[in-house]
Amino acid sequence: MPDTTATTPAVRLKSAVRARSLASEGVALSMGATAVVVRGSRADTVWRALEPALRAGFHRSELLGRFPEAGRPFLAGILDQLEEHRFLRDLEPEPASLTEAERAAYPHLESVTHRPYAALAALRTSVVRVRSSCPLLEARVRRALARAGFGEVHADTGPVPEAPVLLTARLSPSGDAVGAEVHADTGPVPEAPVPLTARPSLPGDAANAGSEHVVAAGDGLWLTGPRDRPGTPDLSGRLRAWFAGREESGPDRPEPDAEALGVTRSLVAAQLTLALVAQVARGVSAPGSAPVPGPGPEFMVTTDELVSEPHTLLVADPLDPRGTRPLPRTAPEEFAPAEPLEVPDRLDAVTHLWDRVFGPVGEPAPGDLSQLPVGLARSGRLAGYGLTTALARENALVNALNAVVWDTHETTGPADGGTDPETLGTTDGTTTTGSATGGWGHRADGVDLRAGHGSTTVPAREDDRHEAVWAGAGAGSGGPDAGRSPSGSASTPGLGIGLTQAAAIGAAVGDLVLRAPDTRWKDVDPPSPSPTARRLWAALTLRFGVSAELTLQELDGTGVWRARVTSEGRPLSTGAAPDPVTCVETALLQAVARVRLAEEAPDAVLPPFATGAPGLARWALDTGAVRVGAPGGADSWRALGVHSAVAAWT
């Protein structure tokens, strides 16, 4: 075995790690909210023999070498688990003594970095310069920073920040002029957004120079962060826009008294200090490291009632169909139909999209809706359907996202790549006219989240201010027939989004195909119905008593079919697919869902067309009849787990 002790640093178990025997099941190891179980009938015995060496410090190769050969795989598994859950830290030289502030800061630093003593040294040499217009907030911030172990905390004599900024703090490794500013304002929490920013430049982490840490307050909320990464220079502007577009809680919200505000300021000061301490620890642990993974920066959100919770701030520009560029290359196997078990995993990966503070949409959930004969779900007022509940939740999520992600270019017509407000279908067969929204600015449950980008607010009903309306902002995955001209012009590109790239491409191609003029569609005889089609037809006609008619057409011999289901001349559904059997199933599925929702949730909104047949992506790839690209802003949405595509005829 090669000697790696010269290149691999010695490590030790963190002091906060605790062990608890689970008898014959094994031993449970925990540190704070993180826990891991080492399983095995002899795990407890092995751990008791191993723990002293782990706490004293060890080299992995040496420890494995001293262990019996038959048990080395078991020991290696334990060490892997400890490393994976960050239960190990470097074996550093310990300082001769620690100040009271350093002793208080050490447990926190040990939990967030593998070099806690190096982080203490970095804090000891760091200087924070505070600039504020609020003496009360400034005093609390300076006191919290000093208690955390920052070497020097000074008041900056420069001009105070302009409103609505409360306080800024600049962090530097030494007493130079590159510091931290803090701005504050007296009085109750302002109704206007009041950001508080801190821009750190840390030892060994020059890339963080000019980054922001922000605290914003307004309408009873205080936002402090980022907690997990350096902020970007535009973070204050994003938060200002978020507050500007947020619905106020109303005039009846009581203002906090002076004593309550004092407690809130102390809490916010502590949260800001922890964010700066974490930034120092990151600079020591991994200077110049890659960007932090995850959908966005994490903030502590505190109410006037002193309820604090972490929430992920989602920052993404609206998708611009006019700024099309090439899509990332997709392997052909990615176009295969997804396994049913993959759908819950996809949803679990994007729970941030329905975060109750920053999320653009409501949680897609079945609620009280029946799940037979088809699965149903809602995200706000937007509905979704599928053969299973999981598929219905995914469809509802995509439908709701379609109402908020697209930049609709309200000043342009379809020929310019924009999307116009359209007459939209509801589940009871009637129509409602929706206002086009400007992308990210409006949450799909009726809450306006961001100003700008030419957006307009969708009015919420008086009896439910958190219901959504379908906003005609692109069709993908069942989106509306946005931008279709009365004559059925196909000049407007097809738009699509999905939780996979193949789903987004299929949705965009389906949207494009259904824009083709009626003159290009030729009637064909329906195929022999599949078992799924038979079941759906029976549910529609026998169970629900609908007098339905199904028509099937092919698009100019291209191998794409369109199926329509009507009842007494009233359209129930329209679907497209690259084979007639799937096309019929797609249309019948939506028709059954629409009828079922009309009974159980008549206020729910379904898009008028079912465009998301997965096979359309493969058809586009195989035939080359369609050119597919990524809209402007696709990268930022892809980072949030939402894929998008724009399709046009070649």
N, C-alpha and C positions, 0 to 999 in steps of 0.2 A: 504494500500500500504506500503510495507516495506521501512524503511528509508535507503537509499543508499548514502546519502550525506557524511557519514563518510568515505566511501571507494571509492567513485567516485570523482575525482578532479573537481573543478569548471573550467569551460571553458568560453571563450569569442570569439566573432567574430574577425577575423584578421583585422588589420587596413586597409589593402589594398583592402578589399572587398567593392565593389561599387554596389549600387542598382539603377535600372532605371525602371520607371513605363512603363508598356505596356498597359495602360488603362484597358479595360475590360478583356484582355487576362491574366493579371497577372503582375508579377514583375520579371525582369531579374537581376540576381546576377552574378557578374563577379570578377575575380581576375587574372590579367595577361591574359594568353591565355585560361583560364578555365572559363566556364560560365554555369549557370543552370537557368532554368525558373520555378518559382513557379506559377502554373496556378490556375485560379479561379477568378470569378467575383469580389470577395472581397479580393483577395490576396494582392492588393496594400494597402488597408486600414489596414489589419491585420499586414502587414510588418511595416508600419509606426508606429503602436502602439507597435510593438514588438522590433524594432531595438534598442532603447535605452537600454533595458534590455540585449540584446545580446552583445552589445558593452561594457557594464559595467561588465559583468561576471555573470554566473548563474550555478546552479545545475539543471540538466535536470528534475529530479523528482520534485523539488520545482517549477520550471517554469510550468510544466504540471499541478501541483496541483493548481496553481493560475489561470489557464485558465478555462473557462466554459467547463463543461463536454462534451457538444455536439461538441465543436470545438477541443477537445484534439487530435483526430486522424489526423486532418488537421495540427495541430502544430507539432505532432510527425513526420509527413511526411516531414515538412520543416526542422526539426532538423536532420532527417536522411539524407536528401540531402546535408545539410551543412557539415555533418561529412563525407559523401561519397566523396565529392569533396575537402576535406581538407581545408575548410573555417574556421574551429575552431582551437583554440590553447589553451593551458593550461593557467589558470589565475595565473601567477607567481608574486612574489614580484618584484617590479621594483627597479633597483638600483638608488641611489640618483643622480648620474650623469653619463654621458657617454662621452667618448673621441670622438674626431672628427672621428677617424677611426671606432669606434663602432657605431656611428650614421649613418655612411655611410654603414656599413655592416648589420645593423639591418633589413632593408626591405628585403634584399635577404634571410637572415636567417629565417625571419618570413614566407617567402613563401615556404621554404623547410623543416621546422620542426615545431612541435607543442610546442616546448620549446625554443623560440629564446633567452631569457635571459640566460638560462643555456648554450646554444651554445656559446653565447658571452663570458661567463665565461670560457668555455673550450678553446676558442681561446686565451683568455687572459693568460692562463697558459701553452699554447702549445709553443714548441720550434721547429723551423725548422732549420736544418743544411744543408747548400748548398755547394755542391762541383762541380766545373766546370772548364773546360779548356778554356772557352770563356768568357772573362770579360764583353762583351756587353750583352750577354744573362743573365749572372749571375746578373748583375746590374738591369736589368728589372725584373727578377724574385724576387729578394730580395725586390725591391721597391714595387712590387705588393703584396707580402706577408705582408709587414709592413702595407700597406694601408688597407688590409683586416682585420687587428686587431689581427694577430698572436702576441703573447707576445714577443717572441724573435726570431730574424732571424740572424744566424751566418754563417760565412764562415767556411767550414770544411777544416782543414789543411792536411787531409790525401791524399794519392795518387789520382791523377786525374783519372777518369775512362778511360778505353781503348776505342779507336774508335771501332765501330761507335757510341758509346753512347755520347750524347751531354751533358746531365745534369741530375743529380739525386737529389732528395730532400727527406730527412727522417724527419718524423714528430713524436714528442714525447710530452707527457703531461708536462714534466719538463725538466730541463737542464741537462739530463743525456746524455750518449754517444749514445743512440739509436736514431738516428736522420734521417735527410733527405739529400740525396746527389743530386747534380745537376751537369751535365756535359754538356759542350758546345764546339762548334767548330766555328772558325771564317770563314769568306768567304761566298760565295754563298751557296744556298741549295745543299748539296752533292747529287750525283747520287746514291750512296750507301745508304741503309737504315740507319738512324741515330736515334735510340731510345733515349728517355729521360724518366727516371723512377723516381717514388717517392713511397717509401714504408712506409705507415703510421702504427703507433701503437697508438691507441687512448684511452682516458679515458673511462673506461667502455666497451671497445671493444677489449679485448686482442686477440680475434680470428683473428683480422686483421693484427697482427704483421707479417711482412715479405711480405705483399701484395705490388703490384706494381701499380703505376700510370705512364703512358707512354706517351711521345711525340716522334713520329718518323717522320723523314723528308726525302724526296727523290723524284726526278723526278717531282718537282713542287708541291708536296703535303706535308702538315704537319698534323699529326694525334696526337690529344691530348685527353687523357682519362685514364681510364674509368671515365665517368661522373656520373654513377648511382650505382656504386658498387666498392668494393675493387678489384684490379686486382689480377690475379693469378701469382705465381712465374715464370711461363713459358711464360708470356705475351710478353716480349721483344723478345723472340725467335720466337714466332708466327708471330709477326709483321716483324721481319727480313726476315722470310721465305716468308711472303706475298709480301714484297717489292722485294725480289729476284726473285719471279716468275711473277711479274707484268710486262706487256709489257711497255717499255719506250715510251714516247711521240714522240721521234725522235730527230735528231740533230738540227732541226730548232727551237726548243723551246728556246726562249730568256731567258737568265739568268737575274734575278732581280738585279737592281742596289743597292748600299749600302743604300740609303734612303728607298727604298722599303723593303729591308731586315730588317731594323730597325723597321719599322711599323709592319712587320710580327712577329718579336721577341716580341714586346710589346703585340700583340694580343695573341700569344701563351703563354706568361707569365701570362696574365690575365685568359686564359682558364685553365691553370694548377692550378692557385690559386683558381679558382671557384671549381675545382674538389676536391682540398684538403679541402676547406671550407665545401663542401657538405659531405665529409667523416667525418669531425668533427661533423656536424649536425646529421648524421645517428648514430654515436656512442652515442650521447646524447639522441636521441629520442628512440632508440631501441637497447640498448647494448646487444650483443650476439644474435641478431635476426637471423631468417632463411635466407637462400640465397635469393637474389633479383630475383623475377620471370622475365621471359623473355628469348628470345633466346640467348642473349649474351650481353657483355658490350657495352655501347654506347660511341662513340668517336666523338669529333668535328673534322671534316675534313676541312682543310683550304687550298686553292690554293694560288699560288703566286699572283693571282689577288685579294686576300683578300676576296674571297667568302667562307664563313664558313657555314657548315650544319652538323647536327647530323646524324650519320650513325651507324648501329649496326654491330659490328665485329662478324662474325660467325666463331667459332673455333670448328672444328670437325675432328677427324681422319678418314681416309678411312675405309669403311666397309670391314672386313676381313672374307671371307667365311670359312676360315680354323679355326677360333676361335669360333666355334659355342657353344652356351650355351642355357639353357631353355628360352623360351619366357615368358614375363609376362602373367599371366592368363587372358584370355578373356572370358567375359560372352557370352553364346550362342546367345543372342539376338543381339549382335554386328555383327553377321555374316549375319543378314538380309539385303536385298538390301537397299541402302540409298535412302531417299526421294530426289527428284530433287532439292528442295529448300535448302538442306543441302550442296550442292556442292559449291555455292558461299560463304557460310560461311566458308567452309574448305579453300577455296582460300584466303579469307580475313585474315585468321589466320596465313598465311605463306607468307605474302608479303615481309618479310625480305629476303626470299630466292632469290628474284630478285632485291635486293638493288643494285643500279647502281655503288656503290663503292666496297662493300664487298660481294655482292651476288654471288653465284656460277653459276647462270644461268640467262638468260635474261627473261624479263617478258613474260609470256604466254598470247598472245593476238590474236584475230582474224585478226586484220589488215584489209587488203583489200580482204581477202579471202571470197568467197561465203559461205553462211551458209545453203544452200539448194542444194541437198536433205539431206546432213549431215552437222553437225557442224565441222568447221576446225579452227585450231589455230597453232601458231608457237611460239617457245621459241628459239631465235637465228635461226639456220638452222634446228633444230629438230622440227618435226611437230607432231600434235596430232589430234584426231578426236573423235566424239561422236554423239549421237542422238540430243544433244543440244550444244550450244556454250560453256556453262559452263563446260560440260563434256569434250568437246574438249580441253579447256584450261587446265583442270586438267590432261588430258592424255598427252598433250604437255609438261607440267611441269614435270611429272614423267619420260617421255622419256628423257628429257634433264638432269634431275638429274641422271638417270641411267648412263649417259656418264661420270659423275664426281665422284660419291660417292664410287665406288667399288675399292678396292685395287686389282689390276689385277695380282700381283705376276708374273711379266713377265719372271722370271727365272724358273718358274714351269709350268708343263703341266696340262691339265685338270684332270688327275688322281690324282694330288696332291691338287686339290681344286682350282687351279688358273684358269684364263681365258685367252685364246689366242686371238690375233687379228684375226678377221674373215672378210670374204667377206660380205659386208653389202648391203641391198637393198635400192635403191632410188625410188622416186615416179614415175619415168618414166620407171621403169622396168629394168633399167640397174643396174650394181653393182659398188660399190666403195670399196676400201680396206681402212679400218680405222686403225689408230694406237691405241693400248690400252693405256689408261691413268691411272695414279696412283691415283685414288680417287680424294680427295679434291684439288689436285694441279692445276686443270685446269678448268677454267670457261667454261660452255657449249656454250658460244658464241665466243670461240676461244682464250680467254684471259687466260693465265697461271697464276693461283692465288697463288700457293704454290709449293715450291721446296721440294725435298725429297720424301720419301716413294716409291722410285723406279719408279717415273713417267717419262713419256716422253711427250714432247710437240707435240700437234697436229698442223701441219702447217696450217696457215690461208691463204686463197686465196689472191692474190695480190690486187684484186679489192674489197675485203671486208674482212678486217682483223678481223671482229667481227662475222663471221659466224662460226657455229659449224659443226663438223663432228660427226657422230655416232661412239662411241669409243669402242664398243664391250666389255663393262665392266659389263656384267650380263644382264639378260633378263627382269626382273620384269616389270609388268604392260606394256607389250609391248616392253620389251627390246630385244636386239639382241640374236641370238642363240649362245651366247658366250660359248666357251669351248666344243662345240659338236664335237665329233670326226667324221671322214669321214664315219665310219661304223655305226654311230648312237648310240654309246655307251651311256648308261644311268648312267655311273659311276660318272659323275660330278653332284653335287647337283644343284637343281634349285634355282635361286636367284630372289628375288622380293622386290620391295619397293612400298610404297603407302602413302597416307595421312591419312589412318586409318590402324590399325593392321590387320583387316580382309582383306583389299585390298592388303596389303603386302603379307599375307599368300596365298591368291588366286593367286597372281602373281607368287610367288615362286613355288607353286604346278603346275600351268600351264606351267612354264618353265621346270619343271622336267618331266611332262607328255610328252611334245613335244620332249624331248630327247630320248624317247623310240624308239628302233629300228623299222624299217618299218615292219619287220616280225611279230611283235606283234599286228599290226593293221589289223583288218578284215573289209572288205567292208560290208556295210549294206545299205538298201534302205533309202533314205531321208524321213523324215516325211512329212505330209501335211504342206505346208508352212504357217507360221503365217502371219497376216496382215503386220507386220514389214518386214518380209522376202520378201513378195510379192512386197512391195513398193521398197525395196532396189534392188531386182532382175530386176524390171522394169526400175529403174534408170540406172542400169548397162548396160542392154542389149538394151533397147529402147531409152532412153535419150542419152546415151553416145555411143551407137552402138558397144558395145564390144561383141565379140563372146566368151561367157564364158561357162565354164563347172564346175559343182559343184559335188564333191565326198564327201561321208560321211563314216567314219570308226569308229569302237569301239575298245578299247584297251583291248583285252583278257577278255572280259566279266566283266570288272571292273566297268562299269557304267560311263565311261568317253569316250567322243566322240571327234573325230578330223574331221574338215571340211576344205576342200581345194577348192579354186577357181583358175582356170587356164584359160588362153586365148591363144589358138593356141600353147599349150604346155608350155607357159611361166607362172610361178606362180605369182598370184596376191596377195593371202593372205592365211594364215593358222591360224585357231583358234581352241581352245579347250574349252570344257565346260562339266558339269556333266549331261546335258540333250541335246538330239539332236536338239530340236527347238532353244535353246539359242546358241548352237554351230554353227548352220547354220547362225543365225543372226549375230553372232560375226564375222564370216569370210566374209559375204557379206558386213557388215559395213566397214571393213577395205579395201575390194576390191573397193568399191565405193569411199572411201576417197583417195585411191592411184590414181585412175584414175582422180579424180577431181583435185588433187594436181599436177598431171603431166601436166594438162592444165594450171593451174594458177600459180604454183610455182614449176617448174621442178627442182630447186636446193634444195628443201626441202627434208629432209630425214625422212622416216618412218621405224620403225623396221620391220623385215620380218615376225614376228609372233605376233599374238594377244593372249597374255597369261593371261590377267587380268580378266577373267570371275569371278564375285564375288562369284558365287555358288561353285567354286572349294574349297574355304576355308571351307564351310559347309561340302562338300563331304569328305574332309580330316578328319574333326572332327568326322563325323559319321562312316566312314569305318575303320579308324585307319590304312589305307594302307600306309600312309605317315607320317614320323617323321619330325616335323617342329621345328626349333630352331632360335635363334637370332645370327647374325654374330657379330664378334668382332667390337667394336665401335658403336653398336646399340644405347646405352644409349645417347651418345652425339648427334646423329642424331635425336633420338626421342625428345630430348629437343628442337630441332629446328623444330619439327612438321613433321618429315619424319620417317615413320615406315619401318622396314626392316625384312626380313625373309629368311631362308635357308631351303630348303626341300630336303629330301632323302627318298628313299623307305625303309619301315620297314623290 
